[in-house]
Amino acid sequence: MKSHLRIHQYRTMWLLVFFDLPVMTKKERKNAAKLRKDLLDDGFTMFQYSVYIRHCSSRENADVHERRVKKMIPELGKIAILRITDQQFGLMDVFYAEKKKPNPKHGIQLELF
């Protein structure tokens, strides 16, 4: 059973797509929005604004989705595709930080007699 788990952790893949696209003109903004929509339609999830991730059940499945992403690439911009195993993905530390909110000011207390 344990060897099956080990194979599974190293066989399943995560596909990460990082991109930095120009958005100065209307056409560039449209291209960036289209890439985001196409990634979502292909089963990717937004991890950060310009980082999308997708779990793939095998290397062959990752090949399919990588080819699809390559067809989505607009003419301008920088795009990187990274594959990591499920085991490697599980080693990632993710921190969620929030901006501290000021304590609410104390209101005037109403006294009733």
FILUM-426030 format. One record per residue: x, y, z of N, C-alpha, C in turn; residue number from 1. Coordinates in pm, whole numbers, plus 50000, padded with zeros to 5 digits. Atoms other than C-alpha are relative to their C-alpha. Last residue first. Layout:
BEGIN
     n_X     n_Y     n_Z    ca_X    ca_Y    ca_Z     c_X     c_Y     c_Z   pos
       X       Y       Z       X       Y       Z       X       Y       Z   NUM
...
! end
This chain:
BEGIN
     n_X     n_Y     n_Z    ca_X    ca_Y    ca_Z     c_X     c_Y     c_Z   pos
   50030   50000   49856   46859   55569   53496   49877   49922   50026   113
   50143   49989   49974   46996   55496   53154   49978   49991   50148   112
   50041   50046   49868   47356   55562   53065   49852   50024   50015   111
   50123   49937   49956   47461   55578   52703   49960   49943   50136   110
   50095   50089   49937   47816   55486   52635   49881   50079   50052   109
   50043   49943   49874   47999   55702   52390   49892   49909   50058   108
   50107   49902   50008   48153   55488   52126   49968   50056   50138   107
   50107   50024   49904   48486   55319   52155   49897   50111   49987   106
   50001   49902   49892   48689   55355   51841   49881   49971   50091   105
   50106   49899   50010   48715   55036   51642   50006   50095   50119   104
   50108   50031   49907   49053   54870   51654   49892   50107   49989   103
   49995   49930   49871   49255   54941   51345   49882   49959   50087   102
   50102   49897   49997   49259   54668   51082   50008   50070   50134   101
   50064   49981   49871   49574   54471   51027   49902   50116   49992   100
   49965   49871   49944   49641   54393   50664   49924   50017   50131    99
   50100   49896   50017   49596   54027   50603   50049   50127   50064    98
   49986   49886   49909   49852   53759   50549   49892   50102   49969    97
   50105   49903   50028   49789   53418   50400   50011   50111   50103    96
   50038   49915   49888   50103   53208   50396   49894   50099   49954    95
   50082   49889   50046   50170   52915   50167   49953   50078   50121    94
   50059   49926   49889   50451   52670   50232   49924   50118   49942    93
   50007   49854   50008   50517   52432   49945   49935   50058   50126    92
   49895   49941   49916   50614   52075   50034   49996   50153   50001    91
   50037   50013   49860   50285   51937   49901   50103   50058   50095    90
   50103   49899   49975   50368   52070   49555   49960   49999   50148    89
   49932   49871   49992   50687   51862   49558   49900   50112   50033    88
   49916   50002   49880   50494   51542   49638   50069   50135   50019    87
   50091   49976   49889   50232   51623   49375   50076   50005   50131    86
   50075   50117   49955   50513   51643   49124   49906   50041   50114    85
   49943   50057   49878   50615   51968   48964   49914   49882   50041    84
   50061   50124   49953   50567   52105   48617   50070   49959   50128    83
   49919   50082   49912   50641   52467   48531   49921   49877   50041    82
   50076   50119   49960   50510   52676   48243   50094   49912   50081    81
   49919   50114   49959   50642   53029   48195   49907   49888   50043    80
   50075   50109   49940   50480   53314   48003   50097   49886   50032    79
   49909   50104   49952   50622   53654   47913   49918   49895   50072    78
   50001   50035   49859   50428   53901   47706   50097   49889   50032    77
   49911   49922   49914   50328   53968   47350   49991   49953   50144    76
   49877   49964   50071   50187   53739   47078   50099   50079   50085    75
   50015   49884   50088   49933   53573   47306   50136   50041   49940    74
   49906   49891   49975   49993   53221   47439   49978   50115   49902    73
   50069   49882   49946   49679   53006   47420   50090   50123   50007    72
   50085   49946   50107   49829   52736   47193   49929   50128   50043    71
   49911   49945   50104   50110   52680   47444   49920   50059   49884    70
   49953   49869   49953   49848   52637   47717   50088   50065   49893    69
   50112   49905   50008   49681   52358   47521   50043   50140   50041    68
   50018   49968   50143   50014   52178   47472   49887   50101   49982    67
   49889   49911   50037   50077   52201   47847   49989   50040   49853    66
   50034   49865   49955   49731   52058   47912   50112   50100   49970    65
   50118   49950   50072   49794   51750   47702   49972   50145   50037    64
   49958   49970   50138   50146   51695   47838   49885   50063   49922    63
   49931   49871   49994   50011   51720   48196   50048   50042   49862    62
   50105   49901   49986   49769   51436   48115   50060   50141   50007    61
   50064   49992   50131   50061   51228   47990   49888   50104   50001    60
   49913   49919   50087   50254   51306   48306   49937   50018   49862    59
   49883   50072   50049   49963   51176   48510   50086   50095   49917    58
   49994   50135   49943   49657   51281   48711   50123   49921   49955    57
   50007   50096   50111   49706   51650   48638   50025   49861   50057    56
   49958   50134   49963   49634   51919   48897   49980   49909   49881    55
   50093   50107   50037   49613   52268   48752   50060   49867   50043    54
   49955   50136   49973   49765   52595   48867   49893   49899   49957    53
   50111   50095   50005   49739   52958   48757   50056   49860   50016    52
   49951   50136   49981   49977   53240   48848   49878   49907   50006    51
   49938   50044   50125   49915   53594   48724   50066   49863   50014    50
   50059   49933   50116   49666   53703   48991   50059   49954   49867    49
   49978   49857   49979   49768   53438   49241   49955   50066   49871    48
   49926   50012   49874   49662   53075   49262   50037   50139   50049    47
   49913   49887   49973   49393   53109   48993   50063   49984   50138    46
   50051   49920   49891   49263   52762   48918   50097   50116   50022    45
   49902   49937   49912   49318   52578   48592   49927   50081   50106    44
   49991   50064   49869   49050   52351   48449   50106   50055   50094    43
   49924   50124   50012   49082   52429   48078   50024   49934   50137    42
   50080   50096   50077   48803   52688   48098   50070   49865   49986    41
   50109   50046   49913   48997   52866   48374   49914   49895   49930    40
   49940   50084   49897   49305   52882   48153   49893   49944   50093    39
   49965   50129   50062   49097   53009   47860   50064   49904   50101    38
   50124   50075   50021   48943   53281   48078   50029   49862   49941    37
   50053   50040   49869   49282   53399   48201   49875   49914   49985    36
   49912   50104   49948   49425   53397   47847   49947   49951   50135    35
   50028   50124   50073   49121   53588   47718   50088   49885   50051    34
   50125   50054   49948   49158   53853   47988   49965   49867   49933    33
   49972   50049   49865   49523   53904   47893   49874   49938   50061    32
   49919   50122   50012   49435   53929   47522   50030   49939   50137    31
   50090   50105   50049   49155   54179   47594   50076   49867   49989    30
   50085   50038   49886   49390   54390   47805   49906   49887   49960    29
   49917   50075   49906   49643   54386   47519   49919   49955   50122    28
   49974   50132   50057   49377   54488   47266   50083   49914   50096    27
   50124   50077   49989   49257   54777   47485   50020   49857   49949    26
   50102   49968   50100   49612   54904   47516   49877   49912   50022    25
   50006   49856   50024   49851   54917   47812   49889   50038   49902    24
   50142   49963   49994   49793   54565   47942   49981   50150   49979    23
   50025   49855   50008   50125   54393   47872   49850   50027   49999    22
   50045   49954   50131   50139   54034   47994   49982   50151   49999    21
   49993   49856   49986   50334   53882   48278   49969   50056   49862    20
   49993   49911   50114   50263   53514   48309   50003   50147   50042    19
   49968   49866   49953   50312   53214   48532   50000   50092   49880    18
   49981   49905   50110   50149   52880   48451   50017   50138   50062    17
   50008   49861   49958   50185   52598   48702   50028   50089   49880    16
   49954   49912   50106   50111   52236   48609   49978   50142   50048    15
   50064   49868   49996   50086   52002   48904   50063   50082   49889    14
   49926   49877   50025   50170   51640   48848   49914   50122   50028    13
   50093   49890   50025   50063   51296   48957   50079   50130   49998    12
   50055   50012   50136   50332   51034   48916   49903   50114   49969    11
   49900   49958   50097   50550   51122   49216   49948   49993   49856    10
   49951   49866   49968   50276   51118   49477   50100   50051   49897     9
   50104   49901   50027   50102   50821   49314   50052   50142   50022     8
   50011   49987   50145   50418   50612   49307   49899   50108   49965     7
   49878   49934   50047   50474   50680   49677   49995   50021   49849     6
   50011   49858   49965   50112   50596   49761   50121   50076   49948     5
   50100   49943   50091   50137   50264   49576   49985   50150   50024     4
   49932   49979   50128   50461   50186   49762   49904   50058   49897     3
   49914   49882   49990   50276   50245   50092   50072   50026   49868     2
   50082   49880   50000   50000   50000   50000   50086   50126   50000     1
! end
